[in-house]
Every structure is written in structure tokens, then in C-alpha cells.
Amino acid sequence: MSLVYRTSIFAVTAALALTACSFGPSGEPPVTPSPEHYGAQRQPSGTVAAAGVAQQFDIGAAGVPQWWRLYRSDALDALVEEGLSNSPTLAASRRTLAAAQEQLRAQVGESTLPSVDGVAQVERARSPVVPGLGPEQVQYNFFAGQLVAHYTFDFFGQTRYTNKASAARVNVQAYELEAARRALAANIVGTAINVAGLDRQIALTERLVAVARDAANEDQHRYALGSVSRAQALASKQDAASEAATLPALRQQRVSAINALAVLIGRAPDNAPSVPALESLALPEHVPVAVPSDLLRSRPDVQAADATLKAAAADVGAATAQLFPSLSLTGSMGRGGFSWPTVLSGAGGLWAIGASLSQPIFHGGALFAQRRASINAYDAAAFHYKSTVLSAFHDVANSLAALDNDAQTLASTEAAAQAAQAAFDDTASRRRMGSLPSTAEHASEQRLLSAQISSVRAASQRMNDTAALFQAMGELPPGKPQTASAQ
């Protein structure tokens, strides 16, 4: 190794020793945008009234633990609780986290405290001797028992940084478990709402198909009598067939959704649960909207990204510390001898003590490359943190905009359904009085059913987007994840 290379190594080592701050970054989250509001425009204080509810945005309010209870449905609450209790995916994640926590405890105990081992040795040996100088062979027994202790001093913090990185990664798993738990609750709520909405749509569509078929049959009868054209009879038949074609797709959507719901709550599809009716679900009137700075502390995914950043910072410190000397002490004491009387006598005492000091000098540039790799990994973790924060803002902005638009859509579809209902009532009344043919009543009822189906879809979407906003807020429910510490 050249003198210039040795000099550069020692210079770098000395510089790092003089500046402890160079061991690694602090691990504090980088500066991220802190917008005054989530969307391009300041969010309104609430939505327009639709279906009798004008949702209010509680700006700066804390998130609601167990937010699904705001739908005021015992059946929905039971589904969520069953899913959180029985999900095998969550159970596996909990066990994985528990294993990681135990491994961390083992690592910290093994690396920060001295190790003491008991060693017992019993040996019978035969060794040759030099011919002419004694017996041709020597056979002997050897007995020994010792306590051996070993300890490595962590002067430059390599062990401390390594344990700190491991603890941060355990915290990542804890936050990811919490994020999975919240996502499971949101998926159960959303899937149950979808099934309830599909149930209502299927019922209305079945009635729509029946009315369309009645109209087609009547037009076919009238065509036979010569009172309508063949084109009108065929058009009515086409309309009835088109309406009937929508039913299988709706039923398939319902089957897929209810099977997914069964799996989400830990059941097999053949044991699918019953779902509350859409009309039994109450739309939450107040939804919390955390300020952006609070959102970063409440969302598990952001907290997981922060823990990943801290782990990467500790990795940089550990990679730097391994450039410095390492001091280890080893000691042993016990008794030994070639016979039991010797072992038990004063002559059988054994002891040893030693120290070793090592300083990396040349490793082909591996140690410096490892440090540079750790720094790059830290920079990547910082960018990932920023990306996660922006995604969190994006989720909330989309959910707020969706609720505002959902309310407007539902208000419009509701107005259309009310108008269609009034028109149908008038048409049915005139039909009973004989002033309008039955075909007019059928057509009016078809328009009413189509308007009601649109209204059901809008109501389902509004409830689903409300659940998405609660999920996007990320408020931790009671029982925050237990984070790990390397101390």
C-alpha cells in the first residue's frame, strides 16, 4: 500500500474523530411543503345539502378513532370488529412485528453487555514421543472447567448506531401494521357500502326490467292489433333486452364484492356475511380536516417513512464508526489438570486475560464504499419521505374535492328523482282516470327507476368517499403502535 494512500486514510480517520457530527446525519425529517390548504383553492366549510345532509369540514379537528361508528350501524360495526379480530393478514403482521421486537432485544443485549460463557472440557489423548527418550506413547486425561467473558468497547458508536438502525426498522414495521389495520377497516366499510348499494341497484333494475318487458309485451299486442307500428314494437323489445342485459353485470359485481368482504373479515366466501341496507347507514355529518402539519404526525405511512429515514441515518453512523479502532477484552478463569485431584488442588487454577485492538488500514476501499452507499441510501430515504408527504396531501385534497362534488351530484340526481316521482304520480293518476294509455305509465315509471338508480349510485359514492377521507386523515385509534428503542 502506498504511503500516499495510507496518509489519506489516516487523515480522513483523524478528521472524522475530531468532528463527531460527521458520523452521520441527524435523521430529522427534511423540510417539506406546509400548504395553508390542501387543494388549489381553499376548502369550503362544508358541502351543499344532499339527501338531507350538508357535511361540515371541521378544520383543525383531530381525527376520530373508530370512525366507522359514525355511520351509526351496529351491523357495520360488527363487520369491522370481526375483520380486525380475525384477519389472518393482520395476525401474520402482528406476529412478524413481535418476532422483530424480540430479535431487537436479543441484538441489544448481546451487543451492549458482556458475554459470559461456561466451558467444560473432558479429554483423553494419546501422543507419540521421540524414540529412545521415553515410552513409545503417552496417554493422558485432561479435565477443565472455565468461565469465559468477552466485551467489546463501543468507543465510536458502531454498536449503538447499528442497534438504533434496527430499532428504527422495527418501528417501521409497527407503523406499517397500523397502516394495514386502518386500511383493512376502510376496505371493509367501503366494500360493505358497495354491496349495499348494489343490492338497492339490483332491486330497482329488476323492477325496471319488469316494467320494460310489460311495455314490450303491450306494444307487441298492440302491433298485432294494428294500433302501433312494427318499428315501435321492436324498439320496445330492444329496450327491454338492453335493460335485462345490465342485471348479470350488477349481480356479478355483487358476488365479487360480497366474496371480497367475506375474505376481508376472515371468512370463506361460502360463509359470506349479511350486509346492512344502504338506507340504514347514516352519513357522518362532521368530518375532521387536520391541518397539514398535524397530518404528518398522524398518518402511519408518514411515520413509517420518518422511521426509515432515521434507520438510514443510523446506518451512515455505523458505516463511519467502523473506520475507527475497536478494543475488545477477553478474560477467563477456572480449574484444570490431568487428574481430578490436580483439578481440585491449588495447582489446578487457570486464568487468562487479554486485550485486542484493531484498526482498519486497507480493505480495498470497501469501508469507504460502504459509507458512501449508506449516504446514498439516506438521501433516497429523505426523498421517499418527501414523496410520502406529498402523497398524503394528495389523498386529502382528492377526498375533500370528491365530497364536495359527490354532494352536488347527489343533490342533482335527487332533484331528478323527485321530479320523476312527481311525473310518475301524475301519469299514474291520469292513467287510472283513463286519460292516458298504460304505455305512458310504463315509460314514466322507467324514467323514475332510472333516476332512482342514479341517485343510489351517487349516495353510495358519497359514503365511500367519506370513508376515504377518514382514512386519509390517518388519526391513530386507541392503542398506538408500540415503538422500539435501542436504549
Phi, psi and omega in degrees: 000134184289155179296324180296318181293318179297320180296320180295321179297312181294327179293316178297316180298316180295320180296318179292325179293326180283339182235094182297333181294343181281352181298327181178162178292165184289335183085004177290144181300144177291163178292129180237161178300144175232079186292154177289329177213165191279317183268182178296330177245153178299132183293143178290170180284345180185183180259171173289159179286134177210133184055033177082005183230126171249104184291139180254134177266112180273092184293130179082000181284151176286154178295163184256114172297143181051053186297337182296341178292344179290345176282353174053051178227113178298324180295318178294317178302318181296321179297315181294315181297321178296318179295317180293333181274326190251355184297120178293331178295315177295319180299318178296320179294322178297316179294321178297319177295317179298320178296318180295322178295320178292322177296323178295316179300319179296318181295316181295316180296321182287327187267339184254345181245152178297149176258136179232126181232142173265132183234125175241136184224130174231125187218137168242127189227156174230133179222142179284161176234171180286128181303140178086349182250009179161192178298154183293337180210155179236127174243137183208162174250150177222132180235136178207148173217128185219156166252124183245127181242145180216139178209135176248124180285135182260060185299322186253007168085014181298315179295318181297316179294320180297316178294323178296319178295318180295320178297320179295324179288329173295321177297324176301316179296323179296316179291323177294325176297318179294320178296320178294322179296316180292321178296323179297315179299317180295321179294321178296314179298312181297319180291320178297320177296318179299317179296316180298318178295320178294323177302315180291320179295320180297317179298316179292321180292321176300319176293321179297318179296318180297317179294318180297322179291321176300317179295320180294317178297320179294318178294325177295320178295317180293325177296321178297329178275351178086013182269347175225162181281161177296326179299317180294320178297318178291324178296320178295320178295320177296317179300317180296318179294321179296318178295319180295331181291340180281340184293312181303321180295317178296318180294323177294319176301320180294317179298313180298318182292317182289327175295318178296320179297319179300315181293322180300325181266008174090021178248164171279153181302333180285354178239045183296145183278163171280150186241138179296149179293150181301323182292340181276350181270129179263129179287127178302129183276333180241129178235133181283144175231096182292146175293153185305322181294324178286330181299325182293334180268351185252339182274127181298326181293324177290319178297323177295319177296323177295317178295322176298320178296318179294323177296318179295323178296318178294325177298322177297316179298318180294319179294328178285319183296333182287354174281349188258169182295157178232129181243128179233143175244140177227135178217152178211152175208148180173205181221150180199165179170178183268359177205159181298320177301321178294319180300320185274350180273175179295336180284352184270005182289136177234142172200156178203147176215139181205162179224147177226136179236126180234141178228117177302132179242308181217120176230029179066025181079005184295318184295318179291324178295321178296321178294317179296322178297319178296320179296318178295321178296323177295316178299320178296320179295324178294318177293323177296322177298314179299319179296320179295320178297315179297322178295324178296315177299320180298317179300313182294317181299316179296319182294319179296314179296322180296317180296320179296314180289324178299318180297319179294319179297314181296322179297320180291315180293327178292319178296321178294320179294322179295318178295319179295324178295316179297319179295320180293317179300318179294316180295317179297321179295315180292328177294319179295330179278354177086008181272349179226148178286163180296333179298326177293321178294318178300314181297320180293320179292326177297317177297321178296313181296320177298319178294321179293322177298317178298322179293321178296317178299317180294320179294319178297317180296322180295317178294320179295318180290332174295316177298322179296324179292317176301320178294319182293333179294326173070018179295128181288132177286176178304139182089063178298153181300137180283115182273160185260159178223140179269000183282000000 
